[in-house]
Amino acid sequence: MHGGRRFNINIHICHRGDPVHKDSMAFMIEAQIRRASLKQ
């Protein structure tokens, strides 16, 4: 539940249009997805 909420916040921040910010957020999302898939 908590991880999903954080994921949604990151996607929302991504829409600001700052390319550097987008890249760092995309990297964070990738890391979270990888961590979540490792847990299963």
Backbone as a ProteinNet text record, in pm:
[ID]
protein_1_A
[PRIMARY]
MHGGRRFNINIHICHRGDPVHKDSMAFMIEAQIRRASLKQ
[TERTIARY]
83.5	0	88.2	180.8	266	353.1	412.3	496.7	420	295.2	211.7	183.6	160.7	132.7	255.5	372.5	496.2	518	489.6	502.2	414.5	291	199.5	250	305.6	361	475.5	562.6	674.5	627.1	525.3	471.1	414.7	346.3	286.5	395.8	505.2	616.4	679.3	682.4	743.2	680	555.5	484	518.2	614.9	650.7	720.5	787.3	849.6	996.9	1054.8	1198.1	1272.7	1350.4	1412.1	1504.8	1585	1676.9	1597.3	1495.8	1409.2	1338.3	1292.5	1225	1318.2	1442.7	1537.5	1563.6	1582.9	1610.4	1488.1	1367.9	1245.6	1227.3	1254.5	1243.7	1339.2	1460.3	1557.8	1507.2	1448.7	1393.6	1280.2	1193.9	1082.5	1137	1236.8	1299.9	1353	1422.4	1479.9	1370.5	1259.6	1149	1083.4	1065.1	1005.9	1096.9	1227.5	1322.9	1320.1	1315.3	1311.7	1183.8	1071.4	942.6	943.4	1002.7	1004.8	1099.2	1203.4	1293.5	1224.2	1133.5	1061.5	972.5	914.1	817.7	882.7
-119.9	0	126.6	134.3	253.6	270.8	161	167.8	217.2	171.2	215.2	364.1	414.6	557.6	639.6	597	666.5	665.6	552.5	537.4	639.8	656	752.5	895.4	928	1061.9	1087.8	990.1	1006.2	1032.5	959.6	980.5	1122.2	1167.1	1301	1407.6	1391.5	1486.7	1487.6	1373	1360.7	1453.9	1490	1569	1717.6	1757	1899.3	1949.2	1862.6	1902.2	1937.5	1927	1951.4	1823.2	1825.7	1700.9	1634.4	1711.9	1654.6	1592.3	1664.9	1615.5	1488.1	1488.3	1371.2	1250.3	1271.1	1159.9	1101.6	1187.3	1136.9	1066.6	1118.4	1052.9	918.6	915	789.7	686.2	729.2	639.1	586.1	674.6	632.8	532.9	558.4	466.8	330.8	332.1	207	128.9	197.7	132.7	73.5	146.5	96.8	-24.8	-22.1	-137.1	-258.7	-238.4	-348.3	-404.8	-316.9	-359	-437.2	-388.8	-455.7	-594.5	-605.9	-736.1	-833	-781.6	-867.5	-923.2	-845.2	-889.4	-1009.8	-1017.1	-1123.4	-1260.6
0	0	0	94	106	-18.1	-66.7	-185.4	-306.4	-320.3	-431.9	-426.4	-306.9	-291.7	-331.5	-289.8	-323.3	-475.1	-536.9	-681.5	-753.8	-708.1	-768.9	-753	-638.1	-614.1	-712.3	-731.7	-823.8	-965.7	-1011.4	-1145.3	-1156.5	-1055	-1055.2	-1068	-994.3	-999.1	-1139.2	-1204.6	-1337.4	-1440.2	-1420.8	-1521.5	-1517.2	-1436.8	-1426.4	-1552.8	-1627.1	-1753	-1740.1	-1621.9	-1604.5	-1642	-1751.8	-1800.9	-1698.8	-1628.3	-1529.2	-1415.3	-1370.2	-1262.8	-1308.3	-1433.7	-1490.7	-1488.9	-1531.4	-1537.7	-1399.3	-1299.7	-1165	-1107.3	-1137.7	-1091	-1161.2	-1292.6	-1367.2	-1308.4	-1272.6	-1212	-1078.2	-997.4	-867.7	-885.6	-983.9	-1011	-1054.4	-1143.4	-1188.1	-1068.5	-978.9	-861.2	-772.8	-757.3	-674.3	-737.5	-869.2	-939.2	-923.7	-940.1	-928	-786.8	-686	-546.1	-518.2	-572.3	-551.8	-615.6	-734.8	-802.3	-730.9	-667.3	-590	-466.1	-408	-287.7	-315.4	-433.6	-464.4	-479.7
[MASK]
++++++++++++++++++++++++++++++++++++++++

